[in-house]
Amino acid sequence: MKLLHTADWHLGKKLDRYTRLEEQKIVLEEMIAIADEAAVDVVLVAGDLFDAFNPAAEAVELLYKSLKRLARNGERVVIAIAGNHDSPDRIDSPDALARDCGIIFAGYPHIEVATGEISGGARITKSEPGFLELQLPKYAYPLRVLLTPYANEYRMRTFLGTVQVEDELRKLVQNHWQRLADKYCDARGVNILVAHLFVMKKGEIPPEEPIDEKPILHLGGAQAIYSENIPHGLHYVALGHLHRYQEIDKQRMPIIYSSSPLSYSFGEAGQQKYVVLIDAEPGRIAEFERIALRSGRPLHRKRFEAIEEALTWLMANPETWVELTIVSDDYLGTEDRRLLLQAHDGIVAIIPEIKNKLTDQNKGHTIDLSQSIDDLFLQYFAYRNGQQPNEELIKLFKEIRAEQIDE
């Protein structure tokens, strides 16, 4: 059985003021071609289908058209779950029509998909909250899927029960998966987990979350889910949320973040994006191969100390998105800015890096505006007040930042 794992499409997402919709169309075309060429049986989309709870009409249209083509009008099954950027109600709502196209949606972690035939002769033979068993016409063995869409604190507590301490929710998630695995995931089928969560190996440094993502490290008050919380007996774990391709584990079973299809912030500049092709059968851990995606404009962070050098690079590298830092002794003039913008249509930001040579040490002080807003706040406060802010003020600043992210 061949499966294709992808995640974090973020349809409708912009890069500052620039739309990425055309790039998203092209990369989804590439993904469809990969699925067709590899004769994939099932496509797994592990959350963050949209970039916002209320996506633009163009993003909604692109999702449904792309999923329909991925499903080959019902010949192939597509399973798509909600991520932390998605409205679970929106993801669940088109289920009746989607099933006729071979598409299965899961918006909530307690969703119970109706049993029965879907398009193309595939059948959902068993189902309960967070689980389905799928029988494909060409295989004698079933595909079992544990489904865990993203859930906020309220939904996760409602689904799994009240928790008193941080570690308890992690255990409840583990117990939920283990109960389903014990009940359904024997050696006579292919058993997988599809989830939109923050997963890491216990004791290791947490993987880096995307720079403009709202962190979900504290899922419902609990720390990250550990790979050891995932039950034995699974052949593959398809994860969404982290935008960089990452292999969290390969020893017990492959636990993989497939990556987003495009780089969505300059924190992802230079990252290669992938989909993952999975070859699975009962009785053995799944084999997998990451397949590089080639579509979309690459993102670059470039730094130059002369306008002429910047202009030369810009003209030699069209069809890119650029965050440009210009180092100078004074602020960037209007004429220089005009020359830069005329030379390239993908300049998202021009950051002046000012050298102030009038410091006490006369060694030059640089204001690097590409730093995080938190670091810039600390530097500005120290500059204006001659000391670092206290913990209470830092906490207040972070609360204000969090409210801005929510808005």
N, C-alpha and C positions, 0 to 999 in steps of 0.2 A: 504494500500500500504506500502510495506516494502522497505526501502532504507538503504544503508550502506555508511557511510561517512569516508573517509580516505584522507590523504594529505601528502606532503613532503616526498616522497619516496627517492629522491636524488640518483637514481640509478647510480652506478659507483663511488660513493663517497668513498674515502679512509680515514682511520684513520692514519694520518701521512703517513708512507710508506706501511701500511697494507691494502689490499683490503678487502672490506666487501661484495663482490658480492655473495659469497656462503650464508652468513647470510641473504642477501636480498632475495635470491631465497627461502630460508626456511620460512622467515616471510611472503612472498607473498603466499606461499603454505598454511600457516596457515590462511591467510586472505580469500583465495579462499574457504577453508573448512568451515569457519564461514559463508560466504555468502551462500554456498550450504545448510548447516544445517538449517539456518534461513529462507531458501526459499526467499531470497532477490529478489525484482523486478528490482531495479535500484541501481547501484553503482556510487557514486560521488567521484571523485579524484580531490581535490581542489588545484592543482598546485605543482610545483617543482617535476615533474616526473623524471627529470634528475638532476644531480648535476652540469652540465656544458652545455654551448651552443653547444659544439661539443663533445658529449659523445662518449665513446669507443663503438666499434661494439658490444661487449658483453652486455653492458648496454642497447643498442637499442634493441637487440634481446630479452633480458629479459623483457623489457617493453611490446613489442608486443605479446610475448607468454603469459605473465601473464594477460594482458587485454583480450586476446582472451579466456583464460580459465575462467576469471571472468565473461565474457559475455556468457559463456556456448555455444560457437559457434553460438551466435545469439539469444538464448532463453532469455537472460537477457540484459538489456540496461546498458551500461557504459558511463558515461559522464566525460570527463577529460579535465581540463583547464590548461593553461600555468601559471607557477609561475615566479618569478624574476630570477631563475636559468635557465629557459628554453628559447630556441629560439622559438619564436612564429611561425616562418615559418616552423620549423621542426615539431612542434605540429600539425599545420594545414595540412601539405603536404599529409599524407596518408588517407585523408577523404574518398575518393571514395572506397578504399578497406575496410577501417574500418567500414563503414556503412553496408557492407555485413556481418560483424561479430557482429553487434549490438553496435558498438562503435562510439560515437560522440566526436570529438575533437574541442576545441576552443582555438586558440592561441592568437588572438587579441580581445580586448574588443568590437570592432565594427564588429566582424565576424557575418555574416548572414548565418545560417545553412539552406541548401536547404530543402524545404518541400518534403513530399512524404514518401513512405514506406522504412523502414530499416529492417534488418533481424529479423525474428521471429514474423512477423506480426505487430510489433509496427509501428506507423506512426507519423511523424512530421507534425502536422496539421496547425500550425501557426509559423511564424518566422519573426523576424526583427533584426537589429543589437542589440546584447546583450540580446536576448530573443528567447526562443522556447517553443512551447506547444507540449506535447507528449501524444499520446493516446496508452495505452497498451491494448492488446486484452482482458485481464481478468477483466478490470475495466470499469465501465460506465462513470466515471469521468476522466478528464485529469490531467496530471502533467504539471504545468507551471514552467519554470526555467529561472530566471534572471542570466545571465552569465557575470561575470566580472573577466577575466584573469588579471594578473598583466600587467600594462603598465608603461613604463618609462615616464619621463616628456614630451618628444616630442610626443609620441603616445597618451598620455592622452589629451594633448592640442589639437592635431589634431582631436581626436574623439569628445571631449566635447566642444571645442571652446577656444578662447583666454581668459586668466584670468589676472587680474591686481593685485589682492591682495591675500594673502595666504588663507584666508577663502573662497575665491570664488570657488576654485576647489572642496572643500568639498560640497559646495552648489550645484555645477553643477552635481556632482555624485549623491547627494540626489535627485535633480530634474529629472535626467535621470531614476533612479530607480522608483521614484514616478510616472512618466508618464507611464512607462511600467506597474506598478502595477495597476494604475487607468484604463488602457486600457484593461488589460487581467486578472488580478488576483481577480476575484470575488469569492463568497463563494461556487461556484459549482465545484471547483477543488482544488487540492493540489498545494500550491504556495511556492516555495523555492528560495533562492538566494545562488549561489555558487561563491565564490570570493577568490582571493589571495591578501589580503590587510592587513594593520595594523589597527585593529579595537579595540577601547577601549570605556569605559564609560566616558563621559565628567566629568571632575572634579576629576577623580580617578588617582592613580599612574599608568603610562603606564605599560603594561605587559612587562616582560623581553624578549628581542629578543635573539635567539641563539647566543652563544658567537662568532662563526665563520661565522655568517650570515652578509652579507652586509645590513645594516639597510634600511628599506623602510618606516621609520617613516615619512620622508618628501616626500610624494608621489607627484611628479610634483610640488614641492615648497609648498605644503599644509601640514598641520599637519595631524595627524592620523584621520581616519574616525571615527566618534562617532556612538555609537549604536543608538542614537536618529535620525541619518541621514537615518536609514533603515526604509522603509515605513511600516505602518500597513498593515494587510491583508496577511502577509507572515506567513507560518507555521513553518519554520525552516531556519536557515542561516548556511551554511556549509563553514567554513573558512579554509584557509591554510596560512602558513608562520611561525607561532610560533610553535616550536617543542614540547612544553609542553602542555598537555591537559588543556584546560581552558574554563570555562563557562563565557563568557563576560556578558551575560544577560539571564535570564529565565522568566522574568516577562511579557514583551511584546510578545516575542517569544524566543525559544532557539537560542542563537547566540554562536556557539561552534567552538573552535579549536580542532580538533580530536587528534592532536599530530602526530609526525613522527612515523614510525613503528619501528625504532631502535634509540638508543642514538648515535648521530653522533659526539659529542665532549665531553670532560671531564667536560665541563660546564653542561652537561646533565646527569652526573653520578648519579645513584640512581633513575632516573625518571622511573616511570611505563609508558609504552606506550599502546595506545588503538586504536581501531576503534569504531565508534558509530553506533549502530543499531537504526533506526528511524521507528516509526509506525505512519503513517499519513493518514488522511482522511479529506474530506471537513467539514468545520464547527467547527473545534476545533484545538487548538494548538497541534503540534506534540508531542508525547511522545518519549523519547529517552533513550537508555541504553548504557553506555560505556562498552566495552568488552576488557579485558586486553589481550595483546599479550604476549606470553611466549617465542617466538623464539629469537635467537641472543645472543651473548655473552654480559653479563652485563659489564658496565664500572665502575671502582673503582678508587678513589683517596685515596692512602694510605700513611701514614707517620710513619716512624719507627726511633727509636734512637739507634737501634742495628741491625747489619746485621743478626744475628741469628733469631731475631724476624721476620724480613722481610722474611727470607727463610722459616720459619715455616708457615707463612700465605700464601706465594706463593704456596707452595706444597699442602696446604689444599684447595686451590681455583683455580684449573685449569679451562680452558675454560672461561676465563675472559680477558678483556683488562684492563691494569693497568698503571696508572701514579704514579710512586713510588718516594716518597721523603725520602731521607736518611739524618738524622741529625748527624753531626759529628764535631769534632774540626779541621778537616783537609779535604782536598779534597778526594773524593772516589778513592781508589787504584784500579789498574788494576785487581788484584786477586779478590777483593770483587765484582767488576763489573762482572767479568766472572762467579762467583758463582751465582749471581742473575740471569743473563741471561740464565744460564744452568738450573736453577730451574723452569723456566716458559717461555713459548713461546709467551706470550701475553703482555710483558712489552713494552709499547710504548715509555715511557720516564723515565729516572732516573734523578731526580733533587737533586743535593747536596745542603743541607741547612747548611751553614758553620757558626759555632759559633766563633766569633772573641772576645776573652776575653781581648784584649789589648785596650779597649775603655777607654775614660777619666773617665767614671763613674764606670768602672770595673763591669758592670752589664751584659755584654754580648750583642753583637749586631748580629742580625740574618739577613742574606741575603736570602730572600725568593724568589726564582726564579719562583715560581708558580704564582706570581702576574702578572697583566696585563703589557704589554710592555710600556704603558703610565706611569704607576706608577714607573716602573723600570727606565725609562728615567729620571723622576724627581729626583729620589734618586741618580742616577749616576751623574747627572749634579750638584746637591748640594754637593756631595762628592768631585767632581773634582774642583768646583769653589767656594765653601763656601757660595752659595746663590741659591735661586730658579731661574729658567729661567723666562724671562719676557713673557708677553702675545704674543708678536710678534713671539718669538722663539717657543713657545708652538703651536701656530697656524701653523707655518711652519712645525713642526714635524708631526702634525696631517695631513697636506696636503700630506706629503710624505707617511705616512701610508695609506692614502686613495688611492693614486696612486698604491701602492703595492697591495692593495686588488683588485683594478680594473684589474691589470695585471694578 
